[in-house]
Amino acid sequence: MSVALHAAPPVVTKVEPPNWWPDHTISLVRMLINGSGLSGARVTAASGFTATNVKVSDAGTYLLCDLKIPVHVEPGSYPITIHTDQGTTVAPFRIEAPLPAQGRFQGFSPDDVIYLIMVDRFANGDSNNDDPAISHGLFGRNNSHLYHGGDFQGIIDHLPYLKSLGITAIWITPIYDNTNEPNTLQKAKGQAISDYHGYGTVDYYGVEEHFGGMDSLRRLVDAAHASGIKVIQDQVANHVGPYHPWVKDSPKPTWFHGTAAAHINETWQIWSLPDPHASNALKRRVLDGWFANVLPDMNQEDPDVATYEIQNALWWVGMTGFDGIRQDTLPYVPRTFWTNWSAALKRQYPNLRIVGEVFDSDPAVPSFFQGGVKQSDGVDSGIDAVFDFPNFSAIRDVFAARRPMDNLAKVIAKDRLYADPNVLVPFLGNHDVKRFMSEPGANAAQLKLAFAYLLTTRGTPEIYYGDEIGMIGGDDPDNRGDFPGGWTGDPANAFDPAQRTDVQRSIFNYVQRLIALRKMLAPLRRGRFVDLGVTDDTWAYARVSEASAVLVVLNNGARPETVQINYPQDGNFTGQLGAAATLSIRNGEGAVQLPPQAAEIFVAAK
């Protein structure tokens, strides 16, 4: 006796993107629809819309089609109908009213000071969203690899703190939805971990529910803007998390470079990409490898993947009003993709700005990835800025390890390699390296000296949360400790000035003063950098604009030092930090004595 097997009618479980906007710079949207029973599908769209270029995966679980959106379409519901021989179903799709542009999509610049927040570790403002981390065994503040409960509401609650410090932009770590499964592929000491950090997305269009959801995210962006603080989204185009549904069932065979069973292990040798001597095989191991041998590598050479990621970047900005994008692992993606990606973003949001992560201490490497000029490969990436990792390395060498000051001066001397060094993002700490105060030899005085340099050098400075109070922490994940006071019942609350320790108060007040001076003195933000002289322990430089100049003098030594200064503008200059009262320049020469481990900022006396 035989049993007739009948194919099931089509089912739709997910639509990407779920919505779009009228009169957008992209009016032909490439739809990715997930479900079952989609084999042989025909697609029809709502009146005025057209659906073409239909492709269905071999398993019948993914359907790609181009949806043409008519001009001047009104916001509303415009479902897509999918027909097969076994039946018909509907994929929901909406046209949304665009967010008002006023006060959104602002970009960032050297006029800003960026503050990096790891969402899960800053403050828990809504304990109701701690599930499902708790129910899945992924929650525990005594375990640095699990969720601790920080969320969007926690950031909203402490915007006044950031405002008081002088912060004008926040960069928040990825807010994509991550897996609720214990991550057994990236274990710590044999134990499963969680993807609390946000870099293991399982849904490019989902918001991590532990952080609060889309409504809460939009409240955060709106509240930050109302406080005069911009918001930078951390995006990850290079890879997804190992638990993304695509890993087991991808929309196309070419969606990833390789498969979970057979792929290249990422070498991280990004220096090979600008190297004229590197073979294609060497470069391919960088561009096509799975990061950490675990994170699936997206294949941007596939036009459907490239279109998907461009649309996704635009969708996040359009949904939230983000002002900028921090792009993770920038070099591991083909530079031609970044050209198209950045151009699409700028067409829709001309003021938006992008900074890329290029983790290399040789200026020849990050400079290759900054846009503004065609590099040796004939490609202009269009990426506005990159993080100044060479400066970071030198900051640690000089101010923590007490190596000669010219280590920093030599980094600045290589600014000639960049298309525009004045928009780089220098920093002294981030979520991937040990805290400055946990470096051997570091102390509060050295941290303050490092901040004095960070906030007076060229570029847009970035501060890692908690460094302004001298938080400690070793290598990842110990560098991602909870901000003290961000959780109910914390024994100390560093958000409250009255509860800070003497050391915390000293560092915070110093950084606050530096940021205020940076805001007040235009040359510290926009002035030309002029090196006036460097020794093993001291460095004098100027920030010079057409209208005025500011002189900066640093003493990294253990003894008082008299610093000789040659500067063509005679006059009397007044110290702003209390290390030295005045500096007199006569006939182009002057001298000032600085205490050990001290900095001074001099402005012309009125």
PLY file of the C-alpha trace (Angstrom):
ply
format ascii 1.0
element vertex 606
property float x
property float y
property float z
element edge 605
property int vertex1
property int vertex2
end_header
0.00 0.00 0.00
1.51 3.36 -0.99
0.96 6.68 0.77
0.73 9.84 -1.33
2.98 12.57 0.01
1.64 16.04 -0.56
3.78 19.17 -0.40
2.68 21.61 2.27
1.34 25.08 1.47
3.78 27.98 1.80
4.48 29.44 5.24
6.22 32.77 6.01
8.05 33.17 9.33
10.26 36.20 8.76
10.45 39.16 6.35
13.61 41.26 5.94
13.41 44.19 5.84
10.01 44.28 7.53
9.39 47.86 6.42
10.80 50.71 4.35
10.18 54.41 3.70
8.57 56.43 0.90
10.76 58.31 -1.58
13.93 56.72 -0.20
17.19 56.80 -2.18
16.68 53.04 -2.49
13.26 52.37 -4.01
14.02 48.87 -5.31
14.28 46.84 -2.11
15.72 43.34 -2.17
13.43 41.28 0.08
14.57 38.17 1.97
11.61 36.06 3.08
12.09 33.02 5.30
9.61 30.20 5.77
8.80 26.80 4.31
7.15 25.39 1.22
8.38 28.28 -0.92
9.68 26.16 -3.83
8.27 27.27 -7.19
6.80 30.41 -5.64
5.33 33.24 -7.66
5.13 36.64 -6.03
2.63 39.44 -6.43
2.77 42.78 -4.65
0.21 45.30 -3.46
-1.30 47.72 -5.95
1.33 50.08 -7.32
4.20 47.84 -6.16
5.94 45.28 -8.36
7.87 42.15 -7.39
10.51 40.76 -9.75
13.77 38.78 -9.85
12.45 35.96 -7.66
14.90 33.33 -6.37
14.08 30.46 -3.99
16.59 28.37 -2.08
16.89 24.69 -2.90
15.28 23.80 0.41
12.34 26.08 -0.28
12.99 27.99 2.94
14.20 31.34 1.58
12.77 33.56 -1.13
14.53 36.62 -2.56
12.72 39.17 -4.70
13.02 42.80 -5.73
10.17 44.97 -4.49
9.71 48.21 -6.42
8.21 50.90 -4.20
6.17 53.55 -6.03
6.94 57.26 -5.56
5.00 59.27 -2.99
3.47 56.12 -1.51
1.55 56.70 1.71
2.59 54.97 4.95
0.62 51.82 5.59
0.48 48.05 5.13
1.38 46.63 1.72
1.55 42.83 2.00
3.41 40.63 -0.46
1.49 37.58 -1.67
3.30 34.29 -2.31
1.65 31.65 -4.50
2.67 28.03 -5.02
0.79 25.07 -6.47
0.03 24.05 -2.90
-1.48 27.32 -1.75
-1.08 31.01 -1.02
0.26 33.00 1.92
1.06 36.59 2.73
4.34 38.22 3.79
3.64 41.39 5.80
5.39 44.59 4.72
4.92 48.19 5.75
5.80 51.64 4.51
6.63 53.86 7.50
6.66 57.63 7.85
10.29 58.78 8.02
11.63 60.10 11.31
11.99 63.89 11.29
15.55 64.75 10.30
15.86 67.64 12.77
18.26 66.64 15.53
18.94 63.20 14.02
21.50 61.70 11.60
23.94 64.40 12.77
27.30 62.74 12.33
30.23 63.35 14.69
33.43 65.38 14.45
36.44 66.61 16.43
34.00 68.90 18.23
32.72 65.78 20.00
33.96 63.57 22.80
32.79 59.96 22.34
32.01 57.68 25.28
32.05 53.92 24.64
29.39 52.00 26.55
29.15 48.22 26.73
25.39 48.07 27.20
25.29 44.98 29.43
27.89 46.38 31.85
26.92 50.05 32.34
23.68 50.10 34.31
20.58 47.96 34.87
17.63 50.32 34.56
14.92 47.68 34.06
15.34 44.33 35.79
12.21 43.04 34.04
14.22 42.41 30.87
16.85 40.29 32.65
14.90 37.27 31.43
15.36 35.13 29.37
19.02 35.32 30.36
18.07 34.12 33.85
15.81 31.30 32.68
18.44 30.09 30.21
21.21 30.08 32.80
23.04 32.94 31.09
22.78 35.52 33.88
25.18 36.09 36.75
27.13 39.17 37.83
29.80 37.02 39.44
30.66 35.54 36.03
32.31 37.87 33.54
31.13 35.70 30.60
27.42 35.96 31.38
24.78 38.68 31.15
24.83 41.17 34.02
21.65 43.07 33.17
22.75 46.42 31.75
20.22 47.86 29.33
19.02 50.89 27.37
17.05 52.22 30.34
20.22 52.16 32.42
21.90 54.42 29.90
18.86 56.73 29.80
18.92 56.99 33.58
22.54 58.14 33.55
22.54 60.59 30.67
22.85 63.42 33.25
26.10 61.81 34.45
27.47 61.76 30.90
26.32 65.33 30.37
28.09 66.45 33.55
31.32 64.85 32.35
31.04 66.74 29.06
30.30 63.80 26.75
28.68 64.75 23.44
28.39 61.32 21.76
27.97 57.74 22.94
29.02 54.63 21.05
26.97 51.66 22.23
28.13 48.11 21.57
25.96 46.02 19.20
22.26 45.87 19.92
21.39 43.07 17.47
19.51 40.10 18.90
21.91 37.43 20.16
21.34 33.78 20.96
19.69 32.64 24.18
21.59 29.37 23.93
24.74 28.84 25.97
27.63 29.37 23.56
29.53 26.10 23.70
31.66 26.91 20.66
33.58 29.69 22.43
34.06 28.32 25.92
35.88 29.92 28.83
37.80 27.46 31.00
35.65 24.69 29.61
32.38 26.42 30.49
29.76 27.69 28.05
29.47 31.46 27.80
26.87 33.99 26.67
27.04 36.55 23.87
26.29 39.43 26.28
28.66 41.66 24.26
26.38 41.68 21.22
28.88 40.54 18.58
27.21 37.18 17.88
24.05 38.25 16.10
21.34 35.74 15.25
19.01 38.37 13.77
20.24 41.44 11.88
16.77 42.98 12.19
16.15 42.12 15.85
16.94 44.07 19.01
18.48 42.19 21.93
15.55 41.71 24.31
17.81 41.80 27.38
18.51 45.42 26.53
14.90 46.45 26.13
13.65 46.15 22.53
13.16 48.63 19.70
10.86 50.99 21.59
13.38 51.30 24.41
16.22 51.81 21.92
14.34 54.63 20.23
13.63 56.21 23.63
17.36 56.08 24.36
18.28 57.79 21.08
15.59 60.44 21.55
16.57 61.06 25.18
20.24 61.34 24.25
19.44 63.82 21.49
17.31 65.85 23.89
20.39 66.00 26.17
22.63 67.14 23.33
24.32 63.75 23.05
24.70 61.93 19.74
24.46 58.15 19.38
26.77 55.91 17.34
25.64 52.38 16.48
28.10 49.49 16.51
27.46 47.50 13.32
29.00 44.16 12.33
28.90 43.39 8.61
31.84 40.98 8.54
30.27 38.08 10.41
27.28 36.76 12.30
27.14 34.61 15.41
27.70 30.85 15.22
24.06 30.23 16.20
22.52 32.29 13.42
19.87 30.18 11.59
21.72 30.82 8.33
24.57 28.58 9.50
22.40 25.47 9.20
20.20 26.73 6.37
21.53 29.63 4.32
19.54 31.62 1.74
22.14 30.74 -0.94
25.14 28.39 -1.14
27.32 31.50 -1.54
25.87 33.42 1.44
28.98 32.66 3.53
32.60 31.98 2.71
32.59 28.26 3.43
30.45 26.33 5.89
30.63 25.38 9.55
32.21 22.10 8.50
34.63 23.50 5.92
35.97 27.05 6.12
39.18 29.04 6.36
40.43 29.96 9.82
40.90 33.72 10.03
44.60 34.68 10.25
44.02 38.30 11.43
47.00 39.37 9.28
45.37 42.57 8.05
48.77 44.08 7.27
48.82 41.81 4.22
45.95 43.72 2.55
47.96 46.90 1.75
51.14 44.85 1.24
52.11 44.96 -2.47
54.06 41.70 -1.99
51.25 39.66 -0.42
49.83 36.84 -2.49
46.13 36.54 -3.21
46.08 33.38 -1.13
47.45 35.27 1.88
44.86 38.01 1.48
42.07 35.50 0.98
42.80 33.98 4.38
42.09 37.42 5.86
39.04 38.32 3.80
37.33 34.92 3.64
38.26 33.37 6.99
35.84 32.76 9.83
36.76 35.13 12.66
38.24 33.21 15.62
37.54 30.12 13.48
33.95 30.27 14.76
32.11 33.35 13.48
30.61 32.74 10.02
32.09 35.07 7.41
29.58 36.91 5.23
30.34 36.83 1.51
29.94 40.40 0.27
31.08 39.38 -3.21
27.62 37.84 -3.59
25.42 40.75 -4.76
22.46 39.55 -2.68
24.58 39.56 0.48
25.98 43.00 -0.34
22.49 44.40 -0.97
21.17 42.80 2.22
23.88 44.42 4.34
23.56 47.84 2.72
19.81 47.83 3.27
20.27 46.63 6.84
22.63 49.49 7.68
20.17 52.00 6.21
17.27 50.37 8.08
18.87 50.76 11.51
19.66 54.42 10.94
16.19 55.11 9.55
14.43 53.32 12.41
16.33 55.02 15.23
17.88 58.31 14.15
21.45 57.18 14.86
24.08 59.83 14.12
26.95 57.58 13.16
28.18 54.04 12.73
31.14 52.25 14.23
31.92 49.36 11.89
33.48 46.33 13.54
36.37 44.36 11.94
36.49 46.69 8.95
39.54 45.23 7.12
38.09 41.73 6.89
35.54 42.82 4.30
36.42 43.68 0.65
37.12 47.38 0.29
34.97 47.63 -2.83
31.99 46.70 -0.66
32.75 49.57 1.74
32.79 51.95 -1.22
29.23 51.00 -2.18
28.04 50.67 1.42
29.28 54.08 2.54
28.01 55.76 -0.64
24.51 54.37 -0.07
24.48 55.64 3.51
25.69 59.10 2.49
23.12 59.41 -0.27
20.31 58.98 2.25
22.00 60.60 5.27
24.63 63.09 4.06
25.71 64.13 7.57
26.11 60.60 8.91
29.69 59.68 9.81
31.42 56.30 9.94
34.44 55.11 11.93
36.01 51.73 11.28
37.91 49.36 13.55
41.36 48.60 12.11
43.25 46.92 14.95
46.88 47.49 14.01
49.57 49.69 15.59
51.38 50.46 12.32
49.92 53.68 10.79
50.52 52.23 7.31
47.68 49.77 7.95
44.79 51.87 9.35
45.61 54.70 6.93
45.00 52.28 4.03
41.37 51.86 5.11
40.38 55.48 5.62
38.40 56.94 2.75
38.92 60.21 0.94
41.54 59.00 -1.50
42.11 56.00 -3.78
44.71 53.70 -2.31
47.19 51.48 -4.14
44.38 49.06 -5.02
42.52 51.86 -6.81
39.74 51.85 -4.21
38.43 54.71 -2.06
36.60 53.01 0.81
34.48 56.06 1.61
35.01 55.39 5.34
35.30 58.76 7.10
37.59 57.79 9.96
39.34 54.90 11.64
40.26 54.32 15.25
43.80 55.47 15.99
45.26 52.19 17.22
48.84 53.37 16.62
48.21 56.25 19.01
46.61 53.88 21.52
49.68 51.63 21.53
51.99 54.59 22.00
49.83 56.00 24.81
50.17 52.74 26.71
53.92 52.56 26.00
54.59 56.12 27.14
52.22 56.75 30.01
51.91 53.26 31.51
55.24 51.60 30.64
57.17 54.94 30.90
58.93 54.56 27.58
60.37 57.66 25.83
57.89 60.36 24.90
59.00 60.38 21.29
57.09 57.11 20.82
54.03 59.34 20.64
55.67 62.06 18.58
56.72 59.48 15.99
53.12 58.31 15.62
51.92 61.86 14.99
54.78 62.33 12.53
53.21 59.61 10.36
49.97 61.52 9.95
51.13 62.13 6.38
49.92 58.61 5.58
46.25 59.42 6.26
43.81 61.06 3.90
42.70 63.18 6.89
44.38 62.57 10.25
42.30 65.29 11.90
39.19 63.09 11.97
40.83 59.96 13.40
39.43 58.64 16.68
42.22 58.37 19.27
41.59 56.51 22.54
43.43 55.13 25.56
41.13 52.17 26.23
38.31 50.09 24.79
36.43 46.83 25.35
39.07 44.64 23.68
42.14 45.53 25.77
42.99 45.56 29.45
42.17 48.72 31.37
44.87 51.39 31.48
44.97 51.18 35.28
45.71 47.45 35.08
48.83 47.97 32.98
52.06 47.31 34.93
53.36 50.63 36.24
50.11 52.56 35.71
48.71 54.84 38.39
46.21 57.68 38.67
48.78 60.35 37.86
49.81 58.54 34.68
46.17 58.02 33.69
45.50 61.73 34.08
48.55 62.52 31.98
47.31 60.12 29.29
43.93 61.87 29.35
45.65 65.23 29.02
47.25 64.03 25.81
44.11 62.28 24.53
41.96 65.39 24.93
44.47 67.79 23.40
45.69 65.79 20.40
44.09 65.90 16.94
41.00 63.88 16.13
37.78 62.95 17.93
38.67 61.45 21.32
36.94 58.34 22.65
36.68 57.44 26.35
35.91 53.89 27.47
33.24 53.80 30.17
34.74 53.82 33.63
38.21 54.99 32.62
37.17 58.45 33.81
37.08 57.04 37.36
40.09 54.75 36.96
38.32 51.39 36.75
40.63 48.37 36.67
40.38 45.15 34.68
42.67 42.73 32.91
42.28 41.25 29.46
38.86 40.53 27.93
36.45 39.93 29.64
37.84 41.34 32.90
38.11 44.76 31.26
34.29 44.80 31.00
33.39 45.21 34.64
30.13 46.72 35.85
30.13 50.46 36.39
29.88 50.87 40.19
26.42 52.10 41.10
24.70 50.88 37.97
22.85 48.16 39.91
20.51 48.44 42.85
22.35 47.38 45.97
25.86 48.12 44.69
28.09 48.91 47.69
29.34 52.10 46.02
27.86 54.44 43.44
30.42 56.29 41.32
27.63 58.05 39.43
27.13 60.09 42.61
29.97 62.59 43.19
29.55 62.28 46.96
30.16 58.53 46.86
33.30 58.49 44.73
36.60 57.62 46.34
39.29 60.27 46.49
41.07 58.68 43.53
37.88 58.38 41.48
36.97 61.98 42.27
40.43 63.23 41.34
40.45 61.47 37.96
36.84 62.38 37.12
37.33 66.06 37.97
40.51 66.19 35.91
38.88 64.63 32.86
35.85 66.87 33.29
38.13 69.93 33.32
39.99 68.75 30.22
36.76 68.22 28.29
35.52 71.67 29.35
38.76 73.24 28.10
38.48 71.33 24.85
34.98 72.71 24.39
36.03 76.25 25.30
39.25 76.39 23.26
38.58 75.88 19.54
42.23 75.10 18.64
42.09 71.98 20.83
39.34 70.69 18.55
40.17 72.11 15.14
43.67 73.56 15.35
46.65 72.39 13.37
49.02 70.15 15.40
52.52 71.64 15.67
55.32 69.68 17.37
57.50 72.10 19.39
60.00 69.68 20.86
60.30 66.31 22.55
62.71 64.65 25.00
62.57 61.28 26.73
60.24 62.62 29.41
58.72 65.82 28.01
56.78 66.99 25.00
55.57 70.41 23.98
53.17 70.96 21.10
50.71 73.56 19.92
47.24 73.45 18.48
47.06 76.40 16.13
44.10 77.96 14.34
43.94 81.17 12.32
42.62 83.16 15.26
44.44 81.65 18.24
46.75 78.98 19.58
46.99 76.70 22.60
50.28 75.32 23.91
50.41 71.93 25.62
53.34 70.75 27.73
53.64 67.24 29.21
56.14 65.90 31.75
56.07 62.13 31.98
59.13 61.95 34.20
59.50 61.19 37.90
61.23 64.53 38.58
60.35 68.18 37.92
61.50 69.22 34.46
62.22 72.57 32.87
60.86 72.40 29.35
62.36 74.66 26.69
59.80 75.92 24.20
60.42 77.53 20.82
57.34 79.24 19.51
57.14 82.12 17.03
54.44 84.09 18.88
55.79 86.21 21.73
53.56 86.85 24.72
52.40 85.67 28.09
50.45 82.45 28.35
48.35 81.34 31.31
48.13 77.77 32.58
44.70 76.18 32.86
45.35 72.98 34.83
47.26 74.25 37.86
50.60 72.64 37.08
52.25 75.93 36.06
50.84 79.43 36.35
52.41 81.23 33.39
54.65 80.80 30.38
56.47 83.74 28.85
57.71 83.62 25.26
60.29 86.24 24.26
62.11 86.33 20.94
60.53 83.00 20.11
61.87 81.25 23.21
60.48 80.33 26.59
60.75 77.82 29.38
58.43 76.39 31.97
58.99 74.06 34.91
56.48 71.27 35.33
56.09 68.97 38.34
56.61 65.23 37.75
53.82 63.41 35.92
52.03 66.61 35.04
50.50 68.43 32.11
49.68 72.04 31.42
47.58 73.79 28.81
48.58 77.37 28.10
46.43 80.03 26.47
47.46 83.54 25.55
46.83 85.95 28.40
44.31 88.67 27.60
0 1
1 2
2 3
3 4
4 5
5 6
6 7
7 8
8 9
9 10
10 11
11 12
12 13
13 14
14 15
15 16
16 17
17 18
18 19
19 20
20 21
21 22
22 23
23 24
24 25
25 26
26 27
27 28
28 29
29 30
30 31
31 32
32 33
33 34
34 35
35 36
36 37
37 38
38 39
39 40
40 41
41 42
42 43
43 44
44 45
45 46
46 47
47 48
48 49
49 50
50 51
51 52
52 53
53 54
54 55
55 56
56 57
57 58
58 59
59 60
60 61
61 62
62 63
63 64
64 65
65 66
66 67
67 68
68 69
69 70
70 71
71 72
72 73
73 74
74 75
75 76
76 77
77 78
78 79
79 80
80 81
81 82
82 83
83 84
84 85
85 86
86 87
87 88
88 89
89 90
90 91
91 92
92 93
93 94
94 95
95 96
96 97
97 98
98 99
99 100
100 101
101 102
102 103
103 104
104 105
105 106
106 107
107 108
108 109
109 110
110 111
111 112
112 113
113 114
114 115
115 116
116 117
117 118
118 119
119 120
120 121
121 122
122 123
123 124
124 125
125 126
126 127
127 128
128 129
129 130
130 131
131 132
132 133
133 134
134 135
135 136
136 137
137 138
138 139
139 140
140 141
141 142
142 143
143 144
144 145
145 146
146 147
147 148
148 149
149 150
150 151
151 152
152 153
153 154
154 155
155 156
156 157
157 158
158 159
159 160
160 161
161 162
162 163
163 164
164 165
165 166
166 167
167 168
168 169
169 170
170 171
171 172
172 173
173 174
174 175
175 176
176 177
177 178
178 179
179 180
180 181
181 182
182 183
183 184
184 185
185 186
186 187
187 188
188 189
189 190
190 191
191 192
192 193
193 194
194 195
195 196
196 197
197 198
198 199
199 200
200 201
201 202
202 203
203 204
204 205
205 206
206 207
207 208
208 209
209 210
210 211
211 212
212 213
213 214
214 215
215 216
216 217
217 218
218 219
219 220
220 221
221 222
222 223
223 224
224 225
225 226
226 227
227 228
228 229
229 230
230 231
231 232
232 233
233 234
234 235
235 236
236 237
237 238
238 239
239 240
240 241
241 242
242 243
243 244
244 245
245 246
246 247
247 248
248 249
249 250
250 251
251 252
252 253
253 254
254 255
255 256
256 257
257 258
258 259
259 260
260 261
261 262
262 263
263 264
264 265
265 266
266 267
267 268
268 269
269 270
270 271
271 272
272 273
273 274
274 275
275 276
276 277
277 278
278 279
279 280
280 281
281 282
282 283
283 284
284 285
285 286
286 287
287 288
288 289
289 290
290 291
291 292
292 293
293 294
294 295
295 296
296 297
297 298
298 299
299 300
300 301
301 302
302 303
303 304
304 305
305 306
306 307
307 308
308 309
309 310
310 311
311 312
312 313
313 314
314 315
315 316
316 317
317 318
318 319
319 320
320 321
321 322
322 323
323 324
324 325
325 326
326 327
327 328
328 329
329 330
330 331
331 332
332 333
333 334
334 335
335 336
336 337
337 338
338 339
339 340
340 341
341 342
342 343
343 344
344 345
345 346
346 347
347 348
348 349
349 350
350 351
351 352
352 353
353 354
354 355
355 356
356 357
357 358
358 359
359 360
360 361
361 362
362 363
363 364
364 365
365 366
366 367
367 368
368 369
369 370
370 371
371 372
372 373
373 374
374 375
375 376
376 377
377 378
378 379
379 380
380 381
381 382
382 383
383 384
384 385
385 386
386 387
387 388
388 389
389 390
390 391
391 392
392 393
393 394
394 395
395 396
396 397
397 398
398 399
399 400
400 401
401 402
402 403
403 404
404 405
405 406
406 407
407 408
408 409
409 410
410 411
411 412
412 413
413 414
414 415
415 416
416 417
417 418
418 419
419 420
420 421
421 422
422 423
423 424
424 425
425 426
426 427
427 428
428 429
429 430
430 431
431 432
432 433
433 434
434 435
435 436
436 437
437 438
438 439
439 440
440 441
441 442
442 443
443 444
444 445
445 446
446 447
447 448
448 449
449 450
450 451
451 452
452 453
453 454
454 455
455 456
456 457
457 458
458 459
459 460
460 461
461 462
462 463
463 464
464 465
465 466
466 467
467 468
468 469
469 470
470 471
471 472
472 473
473 474
474 475
475 476
476 477
477 478
478 479
479 480
480 481
481 482
482 483
483 484
484 485
485 486
486 487
487 488
488 489
489 490
490 491
491 492
492 493
493 494
494 495
495 496
496 497
497 498
498 499
499 500
500 501
501 502
502 503
503 504
504 505
505 506
506 507
507 508
508 509
509 510
510 511
511 512
512 513
513 514
514 515
515 516
516 517
517 518
518 519
519 520
520 521
521 522
522 523
523 524
524 525
525 526
526 527
527 528
528 529
529 530
530 531
531 532
532 533
533 534
534 535
535 536
536 537
537 538
538 539
539 540
540 541
541 542
542 543
543 544
544 545
545 546
546 547
547 548
548 549
549 550
550 551
551 552
552 553
553 554
554 555
555 556
556 557
557 558
558 559
559 560
560 561
561 562
562 563
563 564
564 565
565 566
566 567
567 568
568 569
569 570
570 571
571 572
572 573
573 574
574 575
575 576
576 577
577 578
578 579
579 580
580 581
581 582
582 583
583 584
584 585
585 586
586 587
587 588
588 589
589 590
590 591
591 592
592 593
593 594
594 595
595 596
596 597
597 598
598 599
599 600
600 601
601 602
602 603
603 604
604 605
